[in-house]
Amino acid sequence: MNVGIVGTGQLGWMMINEGRRLPHRYFVLGEPGGPASRVADGAFAPEAYRRFVDKCDVVTPEFEHTDLRTLRYASRQGKLVPPMGALTLKLDRGQEKTFLRDRGFPLGEFHLARSPEEARRLARNLGRAVVKASRGGYDGKGQYYLGGPRPSPEEKLPAGEFVVEEYIDFDAEASLLGSRDREGRKLFHSPSFNVNRAGILLSNEAPCEDLGMRRIVSRLLDELDYVGVLAVEFFLVGGRALVNEFAPRVHNSGHHTLHGSSISQFEHHLRIATGLPVPAPVLFRPSGIVNAVGRELEGKLPAELLSLPETHTYSYGKAEVRRRRKMGHVNLTAPSRKVLRERTRRVVRILYGKDPSRFFGA
Amino acid sequence: MNVGIVGTGQLGWMMINEGRRLPHRYFVLGEPGGPASRVADGAFAPEAYRRFVDKCDVVTPEFEHTDLRTLRYASRQGKLVPPMGALTLKLDRGQEKTFLRDRGFPLGEFHLARSPEEARRLARNLGRAVVKASRGGYDGKGQYYLGGPRPSPEEKLPAGEFVVEEYIDFDAEASLLGSRDREGRKLFHSPSFNVNRAGILLSNEAPCEDLGMRRIVSRLLDELDYVGVLAVEFFLVGGRALVNEFAPRVHNSGHHTLHGSSISQFEHHLRIATGLPVPAPVLFRPSGIVNAVGRELEGKLPAELLSLPETHTYSYGKAEVRRRRKMGHVNLTAPSRKVLRERTRRVVRILYGKDPSRFFGA
């Protein structure tokens, strides 16, 4: 089967690498030079999207902020996974939040603002708030913290619409990967604790307590009439899980499934997209990752990291290192949660020293 | 680093796929169209071996029956892993057996024959014997069973030299993957039980009892002044392990390390070849494989196999299906040895029905 991946980033790169064992070929659409272009069986430039879709039996985006023409064309041909509705919902945060609230999912308080002024006013009413641009934001981009001890400079708020969310003083952040196949069968990976820095995932570890997350993701998969792997991010507060947001795709917080699990999120998604069966995922061993943000896994780093037990480094091979840019990640497994946490700390220290902020800072 | 793989078969294909996470690029030398050519960063035709070696920082054969010019040229440049001595020893079975006997490794009785006539005479003296062509034999090729209940037709014995081995009525076959780095540090995977049919691996499962195998492989790695992953095959007889043969490379019986282990044999070998550290391998879960011999993993097979829990199919994508040809394999993990064995049986049944012999027959 010919699988088309829209996007040439690291998610597509890992999907192809994990998909090599399956009897498929992989084609990508996007800017040349991305990690996925280097390993695909063929690459198409964005303007060749029709030829790309026509060549493929199934088309899946590695990332939702992508060219809509391609997704619409693939959807009309019946080749798009996940369905168009779940993807377009993600293009507007206000729309996403409203969808979730209208269907009774547990969320923090939020309000929609049609201008920066309205956003500032609504934020003041909430006391401490996170103001998020409705469009184009991910990995902390377009997010502003107002009213708290470390507010973002207000003048930064650009023109546009916003979602103004109450600031949630969470105990922890977590995420859960679920999937749904074309017959509506649902499966789940183990939920993970996530540690974010400046809106970007620093590290995570699985398993963590469920706290109702499976039930929520299960219902969301049905509400979205979803096909494929879906990632949902949560705030854990006082023993409850509140939905933060979802991602209609494989997700950074699911990279831990590459090792220590019976199936990776990438193979899982590909199998569903291509109509192959997926038995329930099994976590063999506590697993986690540490992201390499703003720094390349090169020089002495790989040797230092790989000398730790049960560690794997993933170098995405991006052309240019930038602050806040994900250049790679480190997978870890361990015989216990405690040892996993110790090893995670050690990897963070090796990558960032005592202060990750110079790599994660805006 | 640029890694050069001599050969374009499935071992090179898996080495590249498993090596994608490392910060290396992969080049292959060999006939075009092989599985590894399709995923490499570049492919060289056999006659371009000098350009290939010059381009690469390290060169490793996926298979020992390969073009010696390339290996010699790479060795002269100090780029060859494993060392030339271990590779050339494997080109002649008589030489290999003599090397092992001279160093006191536990072996079955054997004799060298310079002609088919001498081989027949020596075989008659042993009663029941396996006569093996000294050169070019692997996967049961060039092997003749004499004097037993199902002897090979004697007229098949071609001209050439032979090793005449006593037939060992083993309790089981097993193998062990060991490794040695440039500083002489040695590591071991879990040994596996192997089930062969007509000289070709049908299935295997790890772990199995050690019975002295680690000690033997450890000494062999030193005797060969080895660098990289080495596979040693054993006969288990009455609680003792006798060396059958070794393979100076990753090996079919090590494919189980692709799932359920902290590191696969492929990444293990690549890390040593490129000077990256390897901590001691950990087996997370009983693991094994079933080879797809003489039949393509296509049609309904992938869906049927992948519906079993903790199963992965590997399709090598070879151009042509032939009897006795390895077209792919199935990885299995399970919560216990017992369940692994049940699942293995089921996979064998799905692949071959009640009679594998029509796929394994000569």
Interface residues (C-beta under 8 A of the other chain):
Chain A: W13 N17 R20 R21 L22 P23 R38 V39 D41 H259 G260 S262 I263 E267 R271 G275 L276 P277 V278 P279 A280 V282 F284 R285 L297 E298 P302 A303 L306 S307 L308 P309 E310 T311 H312 T313 Y314 S315 G317 T333
Chain B: W13 N17 R20 R21 L22 P23 R38 V39 D41 H259 G260 S262 I263 E267 R271 G275 L276 P277 V278 P279 A280 V282 F284 R285 L297 E298 P302 A303 L306 S307 L308 P309 E310 T311 H312 T313 Y314 S315 G317 T333
